[in-house]
């Protein structure tokens, strides 16, 4: 999982369990999804994208996560993709907001689609 915290610095964390709660959707999120949608059309590696409320490791707190089904082969490719996503996010939200980026496995996507629909899907 990659995230951007208050200083907009990219951080990576390993989480044992992700619980997908529901789609994150509002006026600001619609703008973010639109901007990300445009970007993802230029990135062949991204197949689907979701914006969801998640909980990590059975905590009671919640985070917003951009969940990607993407065929990225290296850590450098992941980090480059997350960097651009962070730049798009930073243009729209206050410095104290953060967005996590998850690269989904099959089982995770199967759980996610029960509570959230993709806002981007490669044609």
N, C-alpha and C positions, 0 to 999 in steps of 0.2 A: 504494500500500500504506500502510495506517495501522498504527501500532503503539503500544503503551504500554510504556515502559521502566521502570526501577527507581523513578523518582519518580511513576509513574502519570500522567505528562504525555503527552498525545496528540502524536505526531509523525507526519509524513507523509514518505514516501520514494518515489522512483521507482526501480524495478528493471527491468533490461533483460530478464532471463530468470528464470523460475521453473520449477524442476523439482519435480514432485509425486512424493513417494516412497511414502508409505503413510498409512493412516488413523491418527490418534492416538486411542487408546481405552484407557481404564483406569477405575478406580473414580472418581477425581476428575473425569475427563473425562466420564463418564456423568452426573454431577451437573451439570456445566457444560452439557452438551448438553440435559439436561432443562429447566434454567432458561432457556436460550436458546430452546428449542423453544416454551415457554410465551410468551416475549416475541414471537417471530416470528409467532405466530398473531394478534397484534395489529397487525402491520406489513404492510399489503397489498403493499408494494413488494418484499418478500423472497419469492422463488420457491423457492429451495433453499439449504441450508447444509451445509457439510462441515467437518470438523476434520481437518487433515492435517499431516503432517511435510513440510516443504519445504526446498529449498536455493535460494539466490538467486545469480544471476550465476556459476554453476559453482563456488561456494565449497565447501570441504570441511565447513563447519559447517552445522548444521541448526536450523530454527526450527519452532515450532508456529504454524499459521495457520488462522484461521477464514476459509473461502473462501465467498463469497456470490454467488449469482446473484440480482441485485436490480435493479429498475428505478427507480433514483434519478436525478433530473433535474438536481440542482444540487450543488455542493460543500457547501453548507450542509446539505442533506438527508443527504449522506454523513457529514459530521462529526457531525450530531445522532445518527444511527444508531450510529456508532462510539462516541460518548460513552456511550450507554446500555449497549452491549456491554461497554465497559471497566468500567462500574460493576458489572455482573453478574459479570464476571471477578474484579474486585478483592475481592468478598465471599468468594470461594472460595480464592484463591491468595495466597501470600506476596508481599510487596512486591518481592522480587527476581525474580519471575516476570514474563514478558511474553507478550502475545498479539498477533500480527499479524492484520490484517483485510485480505483481498484481495477486490476486486470483480472477478469473473471475466468474461472475454470468452468468446465461443463456443468458440474454439480452445482456450483454457485449460481450460474445463469438459470438453471432449472428452478432453483428456489426463488430467485429474483423475479422471474416472469409471473409468478403467482401473485405478486403484489404491485408490480410496476411494468408499464409498457415502455418499449424503447422510443426515444424521441428521434433517434437516427438509426436507419437501417440501410445498408448498402443495397442498391438496386440490383 
